[in-house]
Amino acid sequence: MGVLGVDVGGTNIRVGLVEDNDIKRIEKINVRANGTESEIIGDIFSLIDKFKNENVEGIGIGVPGVVDIEKGIVFDVQNIPSWKKVHLKEKLENKYQVPVLVNNDANCFVIGEKQFGSVKAYSDIVGLVIGTGLGAGLVINNHLYSGKNCGAGEFGMIPFRSHNYEYYCSGQFFKNEFGLSGMQINELAGLGDRKAIDILAQFGTNLGEAICMIMFAIDPEVIVLGGSVSESFQYFKNEMWNVINKFPYANYADKLRIEVSTNKYIAVLGAAALYFDSIGN
C-alpha cells in the first residue's frame, strides 16, 4: 500500500508515490498560472491518474495558501489567481474514493521532516521555510499542529522593527534593502564578494532574532530550515548563533539544534506525511 503526495508549487505540480519511507515514482507538470480552477484541478487529476494501477490508501496535498483543514478547502493560492475557494478534498475524495488530507506547504514541510528527515527523533519541532517569504510549521508532541484556522506558527507576520519578521528574515530583505535576489546574493558570496557576505551576516542577525522569539513562544527541541535562502546557511549561521547564544534562559541555547533540510523532494514527502500523521504513524 502506498500514499500519494501532491505538491502544488509555484511553478510545478508534482505527485509522488511514497512506500516504505521512500518515493517510488514521481510525476510532474508545469503550473498553468492563468488556468481556471477546473483546468488546474484537471491537471492534478491527470497526474494522479498516472498512478491508477498502484494500490493507494490515501492522498496528501500541500498548497501555498490558507486551508480549511477540516473541510479541505483551499483559499487564495499564491501564483494561481483562479484558486479563491477550492473544495479540493471533496473533489478528490469523490473521484478517487480514498482519504484526502490538505494543508499548507509550510506545515507539509515540517511534518515531512519529522516523518522522513533528520529530525525523526524529536517530538517538538519548528520548520522554517525561508524563500520569498517566511513560512513556518509546528510539530508538537510528535504530531503536526496547524491551529484552528491553519494559522499556527505564522511567525513571519509578527511585527518586528519597522516591518515584520518576514521582511527581515526572507528573500524580501535582500530585494527590498539591496535590490538583489537571495540567489544573486548567494552566488556573489560564493565568489568571495565582501558586500554579499556582509549582507548575509546581517540576515543571520535578523534570523537569530526571529529564532529567539520562537524559543520564547514554542520552546522547540530542534528547528529545521528549508527554502531557497537556507542554501546560504554557511554564510549566515555564525551571526545567527551569536544572537541565539545570548538567549537569557540558561543553557537553552546549548540544547537547541538547528538543521538544514537536504531532501529535494521534501514537499512531496511532506504532503504524503499528512496522511501518515492523521493515522498516527
N, C-alpha and C positions, 0 to 999 in steps of 0.2 A: 504493500500500500504506500502511496506517495501523496505529497501535498504540493499544490501549485502555488508558487509565489509570484505575484504580479506587481511589478514596479512601474507605475505611471510617472515617468520622469519628465524633465523639461524638454528633452529632445527625442527620447525614445520611450517606447513601451516594451518592457521585457517580461517574459514569462519563463519560469524555470521549474522543472520537476525536481523536488527535493525528496530523497530517500536515503535512509541510513546516514543522516547528518552531512549529506553532500548533494551538490547539484548534479543530476544525471544528464540533463539536457536543457538547453536554453534556446529560446526563440525571441526575436525582437523585430520591431517595426518602427519607423520614424513617426513621431507625433505630428498629426496634422493640426498645427496650432490654430488654424482658422476653420477647422472642421466643425460640423454641427455636433450637438450632443449625441445624436443617434449614429453618426458616422464614426465617431471615436469609440463608442461602445461596440460598434460593429467590428472595428479593428481589434479590440480586446477579445471579442468572441472568436475572430479568425485565428488569433494566436492560441487561445485556449483549445480550439478545435483541433489543433495540430497534436494535441496530447490525448485525443479521444480514445485511443487504443490502450491507454495506460489506466491502471487501477487507482483512481484519485479519490481520496477520502475527504478532502477539504481544500478550500482556496483562501488565500490571504492576499489582500491588496493594500499597497501603500500609495498614497497620493500626496502631492504637495499642496494641501489645502485643509480647511477645517472640516471635521467629520462628526456627524451624529453617530457615535459608535454603536449605540443600541440598535438603531434602525438602519445603519449603514448608508446614510445619506451624506453625499459629498457636496460641500458648498465652496464656491469661488476658488477653483483650482488655478494656481499660477500657471501661466503660459497656455491655458486652454480657456479662452474667454467665454465660450459657449456653455461651459460647465458651471452653472449657477446654483442648481439644486438637483442633484442627480441621485435617484434611488438605486444606487449601484448594487447593494446587497440583494435587494428584491429582484432586480433584473437577472442577476447571475444565478441566484438560487432557483428561480423559476425555470431557467434554461438548463441548468446542469444538475439540479436535484442533490446538491451536497452543501454542507455548511459553508458560508462565506463570511469572512471577517474583514472589515475595512478600517483603516486607521491612517493617521498622517505619517509622512515619511520619517520624521524625527523619532516618533515612537517605534516605528519599524526598525530604525537603525539600532536603538538601544536594546530592544528585545532580540534582534538578530545577533548582536554582540554577546548577549547573555547566553543564547542557545548555541551559537556556533563560533564565537570569537575567543579572545584571550582572557575574558573576564567571567568564564563559566563558574568559577569557584566562589564568586561574590554574590551576596544577596541584596545589597543596596548600591545601585549603580546610577550614575548620570551619564548620558550620552550627549555630547555637544557636536552638532553638525555645523561646521564653520565654512560657509561658502559666500554666496551673495548676501545671505542673511545669517542670523544666529538662531538655529533651531535646537531644541533640547527634548529629550525623552527621559523618563524615570522608570527604573525597576526598583520596587520597594518590597522587601521580604520575598524576593525571588520571582515576583510577578510584575508585569507591566502595570504602571499606574498612570492613567490618562486624565483623571479627574472627571467630574460630572459632565462637563461640556468640552472635553478634549483639549482643555487649556492648561493642564498641569505642566509645569516646567517651562513656561514661556518667559524665561529669564531675560531674553533679548529685549522685551518690551518694557522692562523696569527702567524708570528714569535714572540716568547716570550723567554726571557733569551737565553739559548744556543740551544733551540729546537723550539717548538711551544706550543700554549696553550693546544692542545690535549695531548701532552706528560705529562704536569704537572697537568692537570685537568680531568683525566680519569683513568681507571684501569692501563693504561700504566705507570703511576707514581709509583704505588705500585710494579708492576712487574719489571720495569727497574731499579728502585732505591733500592728496598729492597728484590726482589726475591720472593714476595708473591702476591697472587691474592687479589682483593678487598674483596672477600668473606672471605678469611682467615683473613685479617686484621680486618674486622668487627666482626668475631667470637672471635678473641683474645681480641678486645676491650670490647666485651660483658662479657668476663671473668675477666676484670679488668687489662689486661696486659698494663703496663705503656708505653712500647715502641710503641705498636699499637695505643694507644690513642694519643701519641705524633706525630706519623706519620699522623694520621687523622687530627690533628691540623695543621700540615704543609700543608696538602691537602686543608684545609679550607682557609689558607692564599693564596694559589695558585688560588683557585676558586674565592676568593674575588677580586683578581687582574683581573681575566677574566671578572667578572661581572662589575667592574668599566670600563673596556674597552667597554663593551656592553652598559653601561649607556652613555658614550660619543658618541657612534655610533648610537644608536637606541632610547634612552630615553624612555624606556617602562614604563608602569604603574606597571606591575607585571611580574615576572619571575617564571615559574613553572619548577620544577626539576623532571626528571624521570630517568629510567635506574637503573641498579643494585647498583651502588655506592651511589645513593640517599638514599638507605636504611640505610646508616651510617650517615645521616644528623645530628642526635643528637650529634655526636662526632666531627663534623667539623663546625657546624653552628656558634659557638661563634667566632672562629678565622676568619671565612668568614665575619661576620658582623663587626668585629674590623677593617678590611680593608675597607669595604664599607662605614663605618661611617666616614672615613677620606676623602671621595669624596669632591673635592674642591668647587663644586657648592652648595651654601647654601640651606639647607632644602630638597635637593633632596633625600638624603639617608633616611630621615624621612618619605618620601612619598612612597618610593619603597616597594612593597610587594614581598615576596618570599614564594612560596607554594611548597609542595611536592606532587606529584601525588600519589593517593591511589587506583586507579581503575586498577585491574589486567587485564582487557580487553580493556584498552585504545587503544591498537594498532588496534584492530578490530573496535572499535567505531570510531577511527580517520580515518581509511580507509573509512568507511561509511560517515563520515563527509565531505569528499572531495565532495561527490555528493550534500549534503545539502548546502555547501558553494558555489558550482557552480550555484545553482538555487536561491541563495540569502536568504536562510533560516538561 
